Amino acid sequence: MSDETTSRVDVLVAGGAAAGLCAAIAARRAGASVRLVEAAPAALRGGNTRHARNFRIAHDGPARYVPDGYRPEEFWADLVRVTGGDTDEPLARTLIRASATIAPWLIANGVLLQALDQGVLPYSRRTAFLFGGGKAMVNALYATARQLGVAIACGTELTALRFGDDGCEAEVAQAGTGARVIAKAVVVATGGYQADPARLRIDFGAAAERMVVRGSPYCTGRGLDLLLDAGAVPVGDPASAHIVAVDARGPRFDGGIVTRITGIPHGIVVDRTAKRLADERADTRRTHYAQWGARIAACPDQLAYLIVDQDGLRRAGPTALPPVAAPTLAELARRLELDPAALDATVRAFNAEAAGREPAVRPLTALPLAAWPLLPGLTFTHFGVAVDARMRVLLRGDRVAPRVFAAGTAMAANVLRHGYLAGLGVTLAAVTGRIAGEEAARAAA
């Protein structure tokens, strides 16, 4: 490219969600000149962070925004539980320790947290809640980045990346026009590839056709591919993902948390043949919905239905879209296009089983009935690139890219190769972004 389309900067950050924003702010506060490029247009900037509501932090005692205490060892034990110990322990412990200071750091950079005596979000000693949600967090961090002098370009995608021990050269594209950026260090925080249908079909097969992408349609994995093509060490399983049960009537992209269905323990879930998928009450913890995403993905047409009676409807709580209601089971079957006889046999069998369950399980008898159609909702993929404790990208041949860093979902599989903990996504993004930004500024200096 010509000199007219070439610019120079200390640190280039690719990705404008929590990880990229924290990296850009941290690098700028460390004295580096910073340019941030975000593939999404300004109205849709912020990636999956826009749909977040809380983040997990270790803390010794109560604060204005979090009650009681949640010690680092408790955090570690919870992570081991959901991953089965399949995690990079030194890196995970580094991130857990860093989570103890991320809330004050975010507050200092304009993010508001919900006070304990305000709002209606649930009590949690493990997570702090964002005041105004993830979009408010994104807007606050963008405002801070601009005030600090970060050059921001939305609708701009990282399209090429070359690097060595002495610097980096990147190409970016906006509205079909390319430009070259010469940077002393680069932070890749472009997320996973969950919004790339072709890639999902390769890794998930036919089930990918019906998967709903809960977050940004701009997480296409381009940044990850550039790193892998340059020799980065892959980590995680490309055919593994955090998948939850979502309302099938929601949008194909960007439905976020509001389309998630959490009332499964209060009814039964059946597939297109009216057969139950599993015991709905085997796990009633608040994270049960993550187990059901994979089950629904294995159903015929990846479609299932949660059916409740009036008692279950009250316990399930409100949802973004109203359930399909019917005065009788036969009519509900008709409205759901299920075989009435098959559904009747399934409900009769469940009610007979419920009568003998200990503790007691309520049968589905209180008319009218209600149902939600369910699809698998893909949150993010458990795949990325390997990094060290400084977020430097590890290369094949036991090498390190001293000027290239990864943050957020791009490196999350080092710690979270399967399973999920509530609020961990934002924590990983903010903590790794902050570390990557500080280290990139140090490398640039």
N, C-alpha and C positions, 0 to 999 in steps of 0.2 A: 504494500500500500504506500501511497505517497506521503511525504512529510506533512502535507496539509491535513491528513486524516490520522496522524499519530500524536498521541499525548503521553506525558510522563507523570508518574505519581509514585509515592512511596509504597502505598498499600492499595491494591485493588481487591474489593470484596464483591463476590458474585452471590447474589441471593439477598432478598430484602424482607425476610421474616425475622423472627426473634434472634436466631443465631447470627445472621448477617448484620443485623442492626447492632447487636451487642458487640460484635467484632469491630464494626466501623467506629462506634463510639469509643471503645477501649483503645483502639489504635490511634484515634485522633487525640484522645486525652493524653496518650503517651508521647505526643509530639509529632506524629507522622501525618503527612498529607494523605488523604483518603478519598477514593472514588468508589461508590457503591452502584452496582447495576442490578436491576430487578426485572425479570422477564415479564411480569404481569403489568398491565396498565395501572396508573395511579389509583383508580377506583377499586381495583382488586388486589392491591399490593398486600403483602403480609403473610402469604402462604397459609398453612394450617393454623398459624398463631391466631388468625382472625377468629377462629372458632373456639379458642381455649377459654377456660374460666378459672383455672387454678394451677399451682405448681408446687411440687413436693420439696420440702426443705428440712434439713436437720437443724434442731435448735434445743438448747439446754433448758429453756424456761419460756414462760408466756411473753408475748409482745402484743402490741396494739392490734396486730392483724392475725395472730395465731395463738391458740390457748395451750396451756400445759407445756409438755416437752416432748421431743421426738429425737432421741439420741442417735448419733451416727451408727451405732451397732444395731439399733432397731431398723434403721433404713437399710443397712446391709442385709439383715435377716430377711426383710421383705423382698429385697431384690433376689436373693438366693432362692426364696420360695417360688417366685414366678418364673425364674430362669432355670431352676434345677441346678444352680451352681455353674451353668454354662455361660460364664462371663469373664472378662479380663479383670481379675480382682484388683491388681494395683491401680489400674485406670479407674475402675468403679469407685474404689475408696478415695481416690483423689477427687473425683467429681462429687462424692457425698460430702467430703470435708468442705469443698468449695461452695456447696449449696447453702452452707450456714451463713455465708456473707452475701449471697446473691440478692436477697430481698432488700437490704439496705442500699446496695449498689443500684438496683433498679429504681428504688424510690428517689435516690439522688439524681437519677437521670430522667425523672419526670413521670414515672409509672405510679399510679395510685392503687393502693391495696385496700380491700374492704375491711373496715374496723369491725371488731367482734360484736359491737352493739348496733350494727347497721346491717341492712340487707336481709335477704331471706334464704341465702345459700346455706347448705347444711354445715353443722359443726364438724370441724376437722382439726385434729392436732398435728396431722401429717402434712397438710397443704395450706398455703395461703391463697386467698381468692382475689382475683383482679377486680378492682372497682370499675365497672363498666364493661368488663369482659375483655377478650383478646383484642378486639378492634381498638378499644381505648388504649391498650398497651402499645399496639403497633403505631397508632397516631402519636402517642407521647414520645416514643423512641425516634420516630421520623422527625418530629419537631426538635428534639434535642440534637440529633445528628446535624440537621441544617444549621442550628444555632452555633454549633461547634465548627462549622465550615466544611462538613463532609459534602462532596459533590455527588448528587444523587440523580440517577437517570432511570426512570421507570419505562416499561415497554422495551427494555434493552436486554438482550440475551448474550451470555458468554458462548461463543461459537468455536473458539480454538484456544489452546493453551500449550505453550512451550516453555520449558524452564530448565535451569541448570544451577550450578553452585553460585553463580555471580548475578543472577537476575531472572526475570520472567518476561515473556511476551505473550500477550493475549489479544484475541480479536473478539469484538463485540458487534452486534448488529441491532439497529433500530429502524423499524419501518423499511426493511430491505436495504438499508445503507450500512456498510461496514466501516469499522474504524479499528485502529491498532492502539493498544495501550502497553507502554513499557513500564513495568512495575518492579520495584525491588522485592516485593513479596505479594503473594496472592492468598486470599482466604476463599475457599469454595464452600458455600453454605446454600446450595441450590436444592436441597431436599432429596427425596428418593425418586423412584420412577413410577409411582402408583397411578399417574395420570397418562401413561403411555399404553394405549390399548394393545398395540402390536406386541410390546414387550410382555405384557400381562398374559397374552394368549400363549406365548412361548413357555412361560413359567407355570401358569395355572390351568392351561388347557381351555376347554370349552366353558368352564365355569367363569372365566374372565369376561365373557360376553354379557353376563348379567350382573356383574359386580358394580355396586354404586361406589363412586369415589367421594368420600365424605369431605375432602378438602379441596385445595386449589387444583384447577385444571392445568396449571403451569408447572407442576412437578413432574416433568417428563424424563428426568434422569440424565439430561445432557451433561451437566457438570460431572456426574459420576463417570459417565462414559469417557470424558476427556481425561480424567485422572487414571482410569483403568487402561486406556489406550497408551498413556504415557508410562505405564509400568507400575502403577499403584497395586499394592497387595489387596485383593478382595477379602472381605470378611462377612460372615453371615450366610444365609440361605436365600437365594433369589426367589424361591418358591414358598417362602414363609412370610407371613404378614400379620399385622394386627387387624383382625376382621371382627365386626360386631353385627348384631341384628339391627336393621334399620327398616323404617316404613317404606314399602315398595313404591308408594305413591310420591315419594320425595323426588328432588331433582337428581339428575345423573351426576352432577358435580356440585361441590360446595354446600351440601346439606348441613354439614356441621353436626353439632351435638344435639340439635333440637329434633332430628328425625330418628334418633336412637330409641329403640323400644326396650324398656327395662322391666316391664310387668310380667315377664315369662313365669316366674315362680307362682303367679296367681291364676294360672290357667293351664291349658295344654297347647302344645305346638304340633301341628300335623303338616304333612307334605301334600302334594297334589293327589295322592292316592288315599288321603285321609288317615294315614298311619302316623302315630307319634314318632318323633325323632329320638327322644331320650327322656329320662326322668327329669321333669322340670323343677323338682324340688331337691334334687341331689346337691345342689350348691345354690344357696340363697344369698351369698355375699353380694355386695354391690357391684362386683366385677364379673358376675355370672354372664352378662350379656356378651362378653368377649368369647366365651366358649361356644356360644350359639352361632356366631358368625361362620365358623368353619363347618358346623353341622349343616347350616342352611346352604352353604356353598356346595355341599355334597348331595343335596336333594335333586330330584328331577326338576329341570328348568331353574334350579337354584331359587325356588319359590316355596315358601311355607306360610303358615297362618297361625297366629296366636289367638286362641279362642278363650273367652272368659264369660262368666255369668255376671249378674249384677253385683254380687259380693266381690268378685275378683276385679270388676271394673272400678269399684270404689278404692280398692287397695292398690291398683295399678297406678292411679294418679293421672293427671292430665297429660295429653300428648299434643304435638303440634297439629296433627291432622286427626279429626274425629274418627272413631272406629266405625266399621260397617256393623249396623245393628239389625236385628231381626227378632220377631216375637217368638219364633219357634226354631228348633234345631234344623228342621227340614227346610225352612225358609232361608236360614243362614247358609245352609249347604248350597241352595240354589243361587244365592247372591254371590257366593264364593266360587261357583262353578265346580263344586265337589260332588261326589256320589253321595246322595243322602243316606242310603243304606249303609255304606261304608263308614260315614261319619257317625251315624247313630250307633253302630257297633263299637266304634272306638270310644265314644263318650260313655256308653253303658259299661264297657270294660274298665274305664278309668274310675267311674263312680263306684263300681263294685270293689275295686282295689282300694279306693280312698276310704271306704268303710272299715277296712282292716288295718289301715296304716297307723303306726305310732311314731311320733305324735299324730294326732288326728289331722287328716287332710280333708278340706271341704270339697264335696262333690260339685259338679256343674249342674245345678238344679234351679237357681234363682233366675227366672226369666224377667225381661228379655235377655238375649245373648248378644255378645259383641265380638268383633274380630279385627285384627290388623294383618294385612298382607305383609310378608317380610322378605327382604332380600339381603344378601351379604354386603355389608358396608365396609369398604377397604379404607383404613386410616393411613397406614404407611407400611412400607415393605421392610423386612428385617435383613437388609443388605446394604453394604457400603464399602468404604475403604478403611484399611487399618491405619491407626495413628499411634503416636507415642504420647506420653503425659503432657507434652507441650503442644499437642494437636498437629505436629508435623506429620505429613503423609509418609507412610512407609512404602518403600519400593522393593520390587523383586531383587533378589541377590543380596539381601540384608543391608540395603542402603536406605538412607533417609533423604527426603527432599527438604533441604534446609530452609527454603524460602516459600514452600507451599504448605498450606494448612487446611484442614477440613473441620467443619463444625456442624452441629445439629444432626439432622437425620442422615446426612452424608457419612457420618462416622458412628452413629448411634448403635449399630450392630456390634461394635466392640464390647459394649456393655449389655445391650438388650438384644440377644439373638433370637429370642422368642418370648412370648408372654408380654405382659404390660403391667405397670403400676400407675394408678391414677395420678395425674399431674407430672409424670416423669418426663413427658415430651418437652414441655416448656422449660423444665429444669435443665435437661440436657442441652437444649438450644442455648439458653442464656449463659450457663456456666461454660460450655465449650466455646461459645462465641466470644465471651470475655477473655478466656485464656488465649484463644487463637489470635484475637486482635492485639493483645498485649505482646505476644510472642512475635507476631508479624511486624509490629512496630520496632521491636528489638532487632529483628533480622534486618530490617530496612536501615536501621541506624548504623 
